[in-house]
């Protein structure tokens, strides 16, 4: 493999893949590859990333995952991904929320087609089973990127890097603050990240599982999709049920109001859902809580909980506000045998250093890594690191007229549809500049289609 590239993709999962799908869809894939591309992926294949390990259903309907591919021309490099059992399943279940493992398998097929096209190009390469450990930003803007495989390090040089390495649970869940005077450290022995419930690469320790099977009492901390998905798993997966055959008693601690997704404002109003007609509505699609709203199984459970009386509610909701006394929360945490933290993932980044070897600290918000509207990383001191583009899990892509989404949402955007459409287009434009051959394609406006845009 050569040592000089134009663009290095740090990560080859759903986020990075989306940019290539978008490039194929608007006729810029060959232009991208002409820049000399290297994809570095820690697993043995590009495509599905962590999705292939998640035992929960998708946010989007099955048909949404196909729109990026369906918008690419026939006879192109992505044709090999148009056939196979997983794409057949997605088409058959296009109006259903499908298992994320199915989505991961489909993206693996799409990744195989993209990998073949990248490796066909004489100046491009794919390095699987390889990690990016460090990126050095030189004074002239060029990058020296350290990659490692099998204990062997080497340095490649590039003009730009796209960081889409996914997210990871916090290393210090015990430091999570419920209130200024209440942290989770006293509960560290029964504290686990939400991923132990649905990620097949990890599991709940047998000791905690045994306790849960006896007591049947769990607290889930968080109010977004991962929290409600965790609650759904606890209620529906018999591994976590008591020996009597009953699901556990789940209490969900949350700070903000519960966001539900609706196709239209009328639908939300008819359901009795309270929302802000400006802040909670996407100006591009008119959908309520388009980006941050719960969907699929998580939405169904949350909606059922909101509409239930306390006597029959599947979940006990406790909102952490000024009226909630820390003493009551401490008593609740004392009595349960499992505490699940479902407050999201932190972004996975390589070490960033300047030309002197000093560490570059990045700007982190409570909801993810800060980037510009063009997806460029922002340093802690406010500098825009224009040679580094980032998006995906753990990255707070700003909601804008180009991305879409409700103005009230300030979290990370994790949508395969957006990776393959608006977000992918913006990242592609940051790399290649405006589309000089067809300027109209640079307006970042997409038809929402039957399924997409949600």
N, C-alpha and C positions, 0 to 999 in steps of 0.2 A: 504494500500500500504506500502511495506517495505521501509526502509530508506537508504539502501545500494545498489548501482548499479555499474556496470562496466562502462557503457557509458550512458550519458544523452543527448538526442537530444533536443536542444532548438529550437523548431519549427518543424512543421510537414507538411510543404508545398511542392511544387514541388522539391525544392533542396534536402531536407532531404529524401523525398520519393525516389529520384533517387538512393541513396546509397542502399536502400533495394531492389530495382529492380535489380540493378547490382549484389548484393549479391545472389539473387535468380537465376540470370542468370549464374553465375559461380560456383554455388554449395556451397557458403559460408554462406548462410542465417542462417543455424542452428548453425554454428560456431559463428556468430555474436550474435545470441540470447543467446548462452551459456555464453556470457560475461555479462549477466544481463542488459537488455536494458530498459530505460524509455524514452518515447516520450512525451514531454510537448508541447501542442499546444493551442494557445490562443482562436481559434475558436472552434466550437463544433464538428469538424470532421477534420481528416487529409486528405491531398490529394491536392486539387486544389488551396488552398491559395487564393491570390488576383485574380488569373486568372478567377475565377468564377464571378468576378464583372466587368471585362474589356469588354467594348463594341467595340472592334476593332478586326481585324483579326490577325492571327498568323504570325510569321516570317517564320516558317517551313511549309512544306506541310503536309497534314493530315496523310500520311503514316509514317512520321518520328516519330510521337508520339507513334506509335504502335510497333516499332522495339524493344524497350526494353522488352516489354511483350512477343513479338513473339520469342525472344531469350531465354526465360525461358522454361524449359522442361514441357511438358504436364503432367498432373497428380500431379502437384505441388500446393503450397498454393495460387498461383495467378490465378488459374483456374476460380474462381468466377467472375473475371474482364474480362474474354474473351467474355462474352455475355452481351447484353444490347443495348438500343437505341443509346447511344452516341458512343460506339465502332462501331456499324453498320454505323453510320453517318461518322465516321472517315475513315472506309474502303471504303465507297461509294465515299468519297471526298478525297481519298488518294493522288490525283494529284493536289489538290487545297489548297489554304491558307484558313484555316477554322476559324470560330469565336473562340476567346479565351475562351468565356463562354462554348463552347462545349468541348474544351480541359480541362477546369477546372472541368466540370462534369465528364469527363472520368477519370481524376486523382482522383476525389472523389471516384469513383468505385474501382480504384486501391488501394487507401488508405484504403478503407473498408476491402479489402482482406488482406492487410498487417497488419492492426490493429487486425483482427481476429487471425492472426498467432502469432503476438506479445503477445496478451493476452492469447493465448493458452499455452504459456510457463509459468511455475509456478514462475519463477524468473524475469519476465518482466512485464511491465505495460504501459498503455497509459493514460495520464491525459489531457483531453480536457477541454476547458473553463478555462485554467490555464496559467499563465505567469511566465517566469523566470525573476526575478527582480535583482538578484545579484549572482555573482559567486566569492567565496573567494578561492584564491590559497594558500594552506598551504605549509609550508616549505618542506614537504616530497613529494610534487607534487600532493597530493590528493586534491579534490575539495569539498567545502561545498556550495551547490547550494540552494538559497532561491527561492521557488516557492509560488505563491499566487493564491487563487481561492476563490471567494465570500467574499473577505475581510479577509480571514484567511491565514496566512503565515505558512509555515513549511520548514524545511531544510532537503534535501537529500544529501547523500554523493556519490561521484563517483570518478573513476580513470581518466576518460576522458570526455570531453563534445564536442559535435558537434553543433556549432552555425550556424543556418540557419533560422533566424527569418525574413528574407526579408528586404525590404528597406522602407524608408519613405521620403516624401518631406522635404526639409530644413525648419526649423522653422523660418528662417529669409531670405526670398526671397528678401527683400528690401536691403539686404547687397550685393547682387550680383553685381560684378563689370563688367561693359562693357569695360571701360578704367579706368586707375588709378584715373582719375579725374571725372569719371562718374559712379555713383552707382544708383541703382533703387529706392532709398528711396523716391525721390520726386513723384514717380508714384505708391506708395503703395496702393492707393485707387482703382486703376484699374489693379493691379498686382495679378495674380493667377498662381498656379502650373498647369502643363499640365493635371494632373489627373482629374481636374474638367470637362474636356471635354469627358472623356471616362470611368471613374470609377463611377459605379452607387451608390456608397456609399457617394458621394459628388456631388455638382452641382455648376454651376455658379450663383452667386447672381442675383436676378431678376432685380435689378437696373442696373447692368452691361449688362445683357442680353438685356434689353430695349434699352440701349444706342447703343449696337452693332446692334440691329435690325434697328435702325435709320441710323447710320453712315456707318456701314459695313466696319470698318477699324480695323485691328488686326496686332499686331507684335508678332511673335513667336521667342523666343531666344533659339538657339540650332541647331545642325546639324545632330544629330543621329536619331535613330528610333523613340523615343518618340516625337521629334520635328516634323518630317515628318508625323507621325501618327496624331499628333494634327492638322497639316495643312490639312490632308486628311479629318478628321472629320469636321473641319470648312467648308470645301468646299462641303461636301456631306450630312451633317445632317441639315435638314431644320430648326431646332430649332435656328440655328445661322445665318440664312439668313435674309436679309433686308425685310421690308414689301412689297417691289416691287417684291419679289420672286427671287432675285439674291443672290448668295453666297457672302460672304464678300471678301474684298480685303486683301490678306494676304501677309505680308512682313516677310521674314525669315532672321534673323541675325545669322551668323555662322562664326567661326574662321577657322576651318580646311577645307580641300577639302572634297567634298561630296563623301562618300564611297559607291559604288554600288557592290553588290554581282554578281559574274559570276561563272558558273560551270567550265569553262576552260579559259585559257589565250586567246585562239583563239576566243572564243565568245566575250570576252572583246575587243580584237583588231578589230574584225569585226564591233563592235558597235561604234568604235571610242573613246573608253574610255581610258584615260591615266592612267597608273599604273606603279609601280615599279615591275619588274619581280622577284625581290628577296624579298624586304620588304613587298610587298602587296600580296604575294602568299603563301598559306599554303603549307609547304613542305611535309605534310602527304597526303593531298588530291589533291593538284594542283589547288585548287579553289582560285579565286581572292576574297580578302576581305571575307574570309570564316566566320570569327567571327564578325568582325565589320561592314560588309557591309549591306546596306539596302536591305530588302527583302519584298515580298508581295506588299500590297497596297502602303506602304511607298516608296518602290523602284520604282514602276510604276509612282508615282507622281513625284519623284525626277528626274527620267530619262526623263520624259516628259518635266519637267522644264528645265533641262540642254540642251535638244535638241530644245527647243522652241526659237523663237525670242522674244525680249522684248515686242513686240506688242501683242503677243498671249500667253505669258507665264502664266500658272495658278498661279504661285508664283513669287513674286519679291524677288530676292536674293541679300543680301547685305553682303559682306564678311568683317569681322572686322579685318583689317590689318593696316599696317603703312600708307597706302594711304587713309584710312577712317578717316575723321575729326570728332572728338567728337561732334562738334557743329551740324553737319548734323544729327547725331544719336539722339542728344537731341531734335532737331526739329521734327524728325520723331516720337519719343516717346510722344512728347507734343500733336501731332495732332490726335493720335489714341485713341480709347476708351477702348481698352483691350490689355494688355500685358501678354502673356503666357510665363512662364519660363519652358523650357523643356530641362534642362541640367542634367537630371538624378535624382537618388535617393541616399540618404545617408544610410549607413548600420544601421540596428536596432540592438543594442547590449544591454545586461544587464550591470549593473554596475560591474566592475571588481576591486577587492581589493586584497591586499596581506595579509599575516598572521597577520600583525600589524593593519590592517584596513585602510591602506592608499590606495588611488585610484591608479590604474594602467592605465596610459594613453597608448593608442594604436597608432601605426603608420598609419597615414592616408595620402593617396596621393590625387592629384586633381581628380582622377577617381575612388577612392574607398579604402577600408580597405586593408592594405598591409599584405600578407601572403606569406609563403615560397612555394616552389614547392610541398611540401607535405601538403599544405593547413593549416599549423600551423600559428597562429596569431603572429605578430611581435609587441613587445612593442615599445613605442616611443623612449626609450633609446637603442633600437637595440636588446634586449633580445628576444629569440624565446620562446614563451609560448607553449611548446610542448604538454601540456595537453589540449590545446584548438585548435580545428580545425574549420575553417570557410570557407564557400563558398556560392554562391548564389547572389541575388540582392544586389548591393552595395559593393561587395568584388572583389578586383582586383586579380583574379587568374592569375599567370604568364603564358603567352603563352610559350609553350615548346614542345619538340618532343613527350612528352607523352600526353599532352593535345591537341596539334595541334593548328592551327590558324596562321594567318599572323604575322610575327615579328614586323610589324609597329603598331600593335594594343596594346594599353596599358589601355584599359578600363575594366570594369567588364564583366565577362562572364555570360550571362543569357540565357542558352539553355537547354531545357528539355532533348534533345537528349544527350548532353554532361553530364548532371547530371546522366543519366542512363547508360552512357558508360564510357568515359575516366575520367571525373572528379569524378564520383562515384567510379570508380576503384581505383583512387589515394587516395581518402579519406578513402576507405575501407582498403587499404593497410597500410595507416598511423595508423589505429585503430588495425588491426589484424596482421600486418607484412606480409611477403611474404607467398604465398600459398605453404606450404610445401608438400601437397599431389600432386599438379599439378603445378610445378614451371613455366611451359610454360605459364600459365594463368596470370603470374605476369608481362608480358612484355608490357601490356597496349597498345596492337595493336588491332584495331577493323576493320572489313570490313565496308566500308561506306554504303553498301547496296544500295538500289534503291533511298531511300529518305534521309537517315541519314547523319550525319557528316557535315551538313550545318548550 
